[in-house]
Amino acid sequence: MKLGYTILPYSWQTQSFYDLPVFIQGAIVVSLLAIGATVLVFLRILMIRVIRFYYRRRGQRLRSQIDMLIMEHIISSEPVRDIATIVFLPTAAFQHLPLHKRWARRILVHRLQKYRSNFSGSVSESLRQLYIALGLQKDAARDLHALSWSKKVGALGELFNMEIGGYESQALHLTQHRNRYVRGMARCYIVKISEDHPFSFLDHINAPLVSWEQFELFKIITDRQGLAIPAFAKWMNEQYHPSVVSFSLKLAVHFMQFDAIPRMIALLDSPLVAIRAEAVNSLGKLMAQEAEDILVMRYSYEELPVQIEILKAIGRIGTGRYLPFLEYIFHTSANDFLLRKHSAKSIERHRFTAGIEIEKLLNTSAGDEHLHLQHALNPLIKY
């Protein structure tokens, strides 16, 4: 007897998505989402690469045009001057560039800075005047008020490299910015550009002026031509940040400001060991004979860093009055290599005024003392 229906084999085609078990539905949804996300990621990567390729090609074409214009109108040709020696810049040739677009102006500014870093004299000045004539400094001026600290740093760096004045007040305000890179670049700009108050930022420093910042500022100050150098003794005061005092000591020594010696002597009473050591170092480099007695009297109760600087300072001052003191430290510092080393080197610095005593000391010494003296007398070893 046959039944009135047939049994169909089990097949996915006989069930809809909603008839499937829940865990299978979830697996299908997750798989489809993963496939879709993967496709979107690959499409985004492809789009980014296409855009970057387009921007790169566009930038390369513009850079080639800019390089040709700079070579033709700035570097390879003499500037056109009238009777009053006014230089006529080839601004018309550069107006054909798409300077109404910011990206084009950025590329032109970058190329001008690049060429200016490689040239000096009239070429460098022509590039600077071209930058001003095309009004390219306006973007940097706007970026000084941007929210992004990186834009502020970039704007200050651009104005610094192109030596554009007129923004000293904004830069002075930025020396109090919470970001240290903005503060550092603002200080560099003021020192290089400001005509009236290039050192005014020292009055407002509340955070440490770290070594690399001091190095950059020191180089800008010493390289700038015609800079009015103030009396750095003004900042050798405990009311200023210790790093400002240290920086002022270095500058006073470099510019040989002997009027600052009394302030340096006053700093010997500072509660900070680093400041006392820096002050002693500065007195030695200025060969301040009036401080020699004070330094020797302070030696016995000073910290080791200050004691080392006192020994070095006595050698630099070199009056010879305290040669016995140096010999005493040399003989009694067997357990401290640095004290013996620097006392020996300071003794050696008296070789022109006390050559006989040094020779006698060399002949009577033995063991480690003799080795230290030979080390100090070796002209190939720097102090």
C-alpha positions in Angstrom: 0.0 0.0 0.0 1.5 3.3 -1.1 1.2 6.4 0.9 -0.1 9.7 -0.6 3.1 11.7 0.0 6.9 11.5 -0.7 9.7 12.1 1.8 12.1 14.8 0.4 15.8 14.6 1.3 17.0 17.1 3.9 18.4 20.2 2.2 19.3 23.8 3.1 17.1 24.9 0.3 14.0 23.6 2.1 14.5 26.0 5.0 14.5 29.8 5.2 17.2 31.7 7.2 14.7 32.2 10.0 14.1 28.5 10.3 17.8 27.7 10.9 19.1 27.2 14.4 20.1 30.4 16.2 23.8 29.6 16.4 23.9 29.0 12.6 22.1 32.3 12.0 24.7 34.0 14.2 27.6 32.4 12.4 26.2 33.4 9.0 25.8 37.0 10.2 29.3 37.2 11.6 30.8 35.7 8.5 29.0 38.2 6.2 30.0 41.1 8.5 33.6 39.9 8.4 33.6 39.6 4.7 32.0 43.1 4.3 34.5 44.6 6.8 37.4 43.1 4.9 36.2 44.4 1.6 35.7 47.9 3.1 39.2 47.8 4.6 40.8 46.8 1.3 38.8 49.5 -0.5 39.9 52.1 2.0 43.6 51.1 1.7 43.2 51.2 -2.1 41.6 54.6 -1.9 44.3 56.0 0.4 47.1 54.7 -1.9 45.4 56.2 -4.9 45.0 59.6 -3.1 48.6 59.5 -1.9 49.8 58.7 -5.4 47.8 61.6 -6.8 49.1 64.0 -4.1 52.7 62.8 -4.7 52.5 63.2 -8.4 50.9 66.6 -8.0 53.6 67.7 -5.5 56.4 66.4 -7.7 55.2 68.4 -10.7 54.9 71.6 -8.7 58.3 71.1 -7.0 59.8 70.7 -10.4 58.2 73.9 -11.6 59.3 75.8 -8.4 62.9 74.5 -8.7 63.1 75.6 -12.3 61.8 79.1 -11.4 64.2 79.5 -8.5 67.2 78.3 -10.6 66.2 80.6 -13.5 65.2 83.8 -11.7 67.0 83.7 -8.4 70.2 81.6 -8.5 71.3 81.8 -12.1 70.6 85.4 -12.8 71.7 88.7 -11.2 68.9 90.6 -9.4 67.6 93.6 -11.4 68.3 96.9 -9.6 67.4 100.5 -10.3 69.5 103.6 -9.6 68.3 103.6 -6.0 69.6 100.0 -5.7 66.0 98.7 -5.2 65.9 95.0 -6.1 63.1 93.9 -8.5 62.0 90.4 -7.6 60.5 88.1 -10.3 57.2 87.7 -8.5 55.3 87.6 -11.8 56.9 84.3 -12.7 55.8 82.7 -9.5 52.2 84.1 -9.7 51.6 81.5 -12.4 51.8 78.8 -9.7 48.5 77.8 -8.0 49.3 79.9 -4.9 45.6 80.4 -4.2 45.7 76.9 -2.8 47.2 76.2 0.6 48.9 73.0 -0.4 50.8 74.8 -3.2 51.9 77.6 -0.9 53.2 75.0 1.6 55.3 73.3 -1.1 56.7 76.7 -2.2 57.5 77.7 1.4 59.3 74.3 1.9 61.4 74.8 -1.2 62.3 78.3 -0.3 63.4 77.2 3.1 65.4 74.3 1.6 67.2 76.6 -0.9 67.8 79.3 1.8 69.5 76.7 4.1 71.9 75.9 1.3 72.7 79.4 0.1 73.9 82.6 1.8 74.5 86.2 0.7 72.4 87.8 -2.0 70.7 84.5 -3.0 69.5 83.9 0.6 68.2 87.5 0.9 66.5 87.3 -2.5 64.6 84.1 -1.4 63.6 85.9 1.8 62.3 88.9 -0.1 60.4 86.7 -2.5 58.8 85.0 0.4 57.6 88.4 1.7 56.6 89.7 -1.7 54.3 86.7 -2.3 52.7 87.1 1.1 53.6 83.6 2.2 54.1 84.6 5.8 50.3 85.0 6.2 49.7 81.3 6.6 52.3 81.1 9.4 50.8 84.2 11.1 47.4 82.5 11.2 48.9 79.2 12.5 50.4 81.1 15.5 46.8 81.2 16.8 46.0 77.5 15.8 44.8 75.1 18.5 47.3 72.5 17.5 50.7 72.9 19.2 52.4 71.3 16.2 51.1 74.1 13.9 52.4 76.7 16.3 55.8 75.1 16.3 55.8 74.9 12.5 54.7 78.5 12.1 57.4 79.7 14.5 60.0 77.6 12.8 59.0 79.0 9.4 59.2 82.6 10.6 62.5 81.8 12.3 64.1 80.3 9.2 62.9 83.1 6.9 63.8 85.8 9.5 60.4 87.5 9.4 59.9 90.1 12.1 56.7 91.7 13.4 55.5 88.7 15.5 57.5 89.2 18.6 54.6 90.0 20.9 52.8 86.8 19.8 56.0 84.8 20.3 56.6 86.3 23.7 53.1 85.2 24.7 53.9 81.7 23.4 56.9 81.4 25.7 54.4 80.7 28.4 52.6 77.9 26.4 52.1 74.6 28.2 53.9 72.7 25.5 57.7 72.9 25.9 58.3 72.6 22.1 56.2 75.7 21.6 58.0 77.5 24.4 61.4 76.5 23.0 60.7 77.6 19.5 59.2 80.9 20.6 62.3 81.7 22.6 64.5 80.9 19.6 62.4 83.2 17.4 62.6 86.1 19.9 66.4 85.8 20.3 67.0 85.8 16.6 64.4 88.3 15.4 63.7 90.8 18.2 65.6 94.1 17.9 64.5 95.8 21.1 64.2 93.1 23.7 65.8 89.8 22.5 66.3 88.6 26.1 63.0 89.6 27.6 61.9 85.9 27.7 64.4 85.3 30.5 62.2 87.3 32.9 59.3 84.9 32.4 60.9 81.4 32.6 59.2 79.3 35.3 60.1 75.8 34.0 63.6 74.4 33.7 65.6 75.6 30.7 67.1 72.2 29.8 70.5 71.7 28.3 69.5 71.3 24.7 67.4 74.5 24.8 70.4 76.4 26.4 72.6 75.0 23.6 70.3 76.2 20.9 69.8 79.6 22.4 73.5 80.0 23.0 74.3 79.2 19.4 71.7 81.7 18.1 72.9 84.4 20.4 76.6 83.9 19.5 75.9 83.6 15.8 73.6 86.7 15.5 75.4 89.8 14.1 74.9 93.2 15.7 73.0 91.8 18.7 73.0 94.2 21.7 74.4 92.2 24.5 72.9 93.1 28.0 74.6 92.7 31.3 73.8 89.1 32.2 74.5 89.8 35.9 70.9 91.0 36.0 69.7 87.4 35.9 72.2 86.1 38.4 69.7 86.4 41.1 67.8 83.8 43.1 64.4 85.3 42.1 65.0 83.8 38.7 64.8 80.1 37.8 68.1 78.3 38.6 68.4 77.3 34.9 68.2 81.0 33.9 71.0 81.8 36.4 73.1 79.0 35.0 72.5 80.1 31.4 73.4 83.7 32.3 76.6 82.5 33.9 77.6 80.8 30.6 76.8 83.9 28.6 78.6 86.2 30.9 81.7 84.0 30.6 81.4 83.8 26.8 81.1 87.6 26.4 83.8 88.2 29.1 81.6 90.3 31.3 84.0 91.0 34.2 81.5 93.4 35.8 79.5 90.2 36.6 82.2 88.9 39.0 80.7 90.4 42.1 77.3 88.7 41.3 79.1 85.4 40.7 80.8 85.7 44.1 77.4 86.4 45.7 76.1 83.2 44.1 78.6 81.2 46.2 76.1 81.4 49.0 73.4 79.8 47.0 71.7 76.8 48.6 71.9 74.9 45.3 75.1 72.9 44.8 74.8 73.1 41.0 74.6 77.0 41.1 77.6 77.2 43.4 79.6 74.9 41.2 78.6 76.9 38.0 79.5 80.2 39.7 83.0 78.8 40.7 83.5 77.5 37.2 82.6 81.0 35.8 85.0 82.7 38.2 87.8 80.5 37.1 87.2 81.0 33.4 87.1 84.8 33.9 90.4 84.4 36.0 88.9 86.4 38.8 91.9 86.9 41.1 89.7 88.7 43.7 87.8 85.5 44.2 90.8 83.2 44.7 91.0 83.7 48.5 87.3 83.2 48.9 87.4 79.9 46.9 90.2 78.5 49.0 88.5 79.4 52.3 85.3 77.7 51.1 87.0 74.5 49.9 86.9 72.5 53.1 83.2 72.6 53.7 81.9 72.5 50.2 80.4 69.5 48.4 82.5 67.4 46.0 81.3 69.0 42.7 82.1 72.5 44.1 85.5 71.3 45.4 86.4 70.0 42.0 85.4 73.4 40.4 87.5 75.2 43.0 90.6 73.2 42.1 90.0 73.9 38.4 89.4 77.6 39.1 92.7 78.0 41.0 94.5 76.4 38.1 92.8 78.8 35.6 93.5 81.9 37.7 97.1 80.8 38.0 98.5 83.4 40.4 100.7 80.8 42.0 99.8 81.9 45.5 98.0 78.7 46.2 100.3 76.2 44.6 101.1 74.8 48.1 97.4 74.3 48.7 97.1 72.4 45.4 100.1 70.2 46.4 98.5 69.5 49.8 95.2 68.4 48.1 97.2 66.3 45.7 99.0 64.5 48.5 96.0 64.0 50.8 93.4 62.9 48.2 94.6 59.3 47.7 91.1 58.0 48.1 89.4 60.4 45.7 90.6 60.1 42.1 88.8 63.3 40.8 90.3 65.5 43.5 93.8 64.2 42.8 93.3 64.4 39.1 92.1 68.0 39.1 94.6 69.2 41.7 97.4 67.7 39.5 96.1 69.4 36.4 95.9 72.7 38.2 99.4 72.3 39.4 100.4 71.6 35.8 98.8 74.9 34.8 101.4 76.7 36.9 104.2 75.3 34.8 105.3 78.7 33.5 105.4 80.4 36.9 106.5 77.4 39.0 108.3 75.1 36.7 111.0 74.2 39.3 108.5 73.3 42.0 106.6 71.1 39.5 109.8 69.3 38.4 110.7 68.7 42.1 107.3 67.3 42.8 107.5 65.0 39.8 110.9 63.7 40.9 109.9 63.1 44.5 106.5 61.5 43.8 106.0 57.8 43.5 103.3 55.2 42.7 99.9 56.6 42.0 101.0 60.2 42.7 103.7 59.9 40.0 101.2 58.4 37.5 98.6 61.2 38.1 101.3 63.9 37.6 102.4 62.3 34.4 98.8 62.1 33.3 98.3 65.8 34.0 101.5 66.8 32.3 100.6 65.0 29.1 99.7 67.8 26.6 97.6 65.4 24.5 95.1 64.9 27.3 92.6 67.7 27.4 91.4 69.4 30.7 
